[in-house]
Amino acid sequence: MARTLITAPTTARKGEVIELRTLIAHVMETGFRPDANGSTKPRDLITHFSCRYNGELVFSAELYPAVAANPYIVFTTVATDSGTLSFEWSGDNGFQQSESVKIEVT
């Protein structure tokens, strides 16, 4: 399991634009670099990120080998209702990670 860091407001006003920041600690090996023996290291990438707000998709991204290790993603959405923001990362070798945070909208 990778370590994640999510920065999201815990409260917001209805209709307010909120900024969400995510970071996940991951090696992100491209599959092009040689190891100490000269063999190519196997590819190990996070290939997809998505965020759902009360089950509705509000942001998604496809990630490629040019993305740095520990991908940092910042995006905005509009606070509509109190509920849950769910974040999901998936990638090579069956990698899956999900986290969620609660938000109270007044």
Residue pairs with C-beta under 8 A, 6 or more apart in sequence:
1 97
2 24
2 25
2 26
2 89
2 95
2 97
3 24
3 25
4 22
4 23
4 24
4 25
4 87
4 89
4 97
4 99
5 21
5 22
5 23
5 24
6 20
6 21
6 22
6 23
6 87
6 99
6 101
7 20
7 21
7 22
8 18
8 20
8 21
8 85
8 101
8 103
9 18
9 79
9 103
10 101
10 102
10 103
10 104
11 103
11 104
11 105
11 106
12 18
12 79
12 103
12 104
12 105
12 106
13 79
13 105
13 106
14 79
14 80
14 81
14 105
14 106
15 78
15 79
15 80
16 78
16 79
17 76
17 77
17 78
17 79
18 76
18 77
18 78
18 79
18 103
19 74
19 75
19 76
20 51
20 59
20 74
20 75
20 76
20 77
20 85
21 72
21 73
21 74
22 49
22 51
22 72
22 73
22 74
22 87
23 70
23 71
23 72
23 73
24 46
24 70
24 71
24 89
24 97
25 70
26 46
26 69
26 70
26 71
26 89
26 91
26 95
27 44
27 69
28 44
28 45
28 46
28 67
28 68
28 69
28 70
28 71
29 41
29 42
29 43
29 44
29 45
30 43
30 45
30 65
31 40
31 41
31 42
31 43
31 44
31 45
31 65
32 40
32 65
33 40
33 41
34 40
34 41
35 41
43 65
43 92
44 91
44 92
44 93
44 95
45 63
45 64
45 65
45 67
45 91
45 92
46 63
46 67
46 71
46 89
46 90
46 91
46 95
47 62
47 63
47 64
47 90
47 91
47 92
48 60
48 61
48 62
48 63
48 88
48 89
48 90
48 91
49 59
49 60
49 61
49 63
49 71
49 73
49 87
49 88
49 89
50 57
50 59
50 60
50 61
50 87
50 88
51 57
51 58
51 59
51 60
51 75
51 77
51 85
51 86
51 87
51 88
52 58
52 85
52 86
52 88
53 77
53 80
53 83
53 84
53 85
53 86
54 80
54 81
54 83
54 84
55 86
58 77
59 75
59 77
61 73
63 71
63 91
79 103
79 105
80 105
81 105
82 102
82 103
82 104
82 105
83 102
83 103
83 105
84 100
84 101
84 102
84 103
85 100
85 101
85 102
85 103
86 98
86 99
86 100
87 98
87 99
87 100
87 101
88 96
88 97
88 98
89 95
89 96
89 97
89 98
90 96
90 97
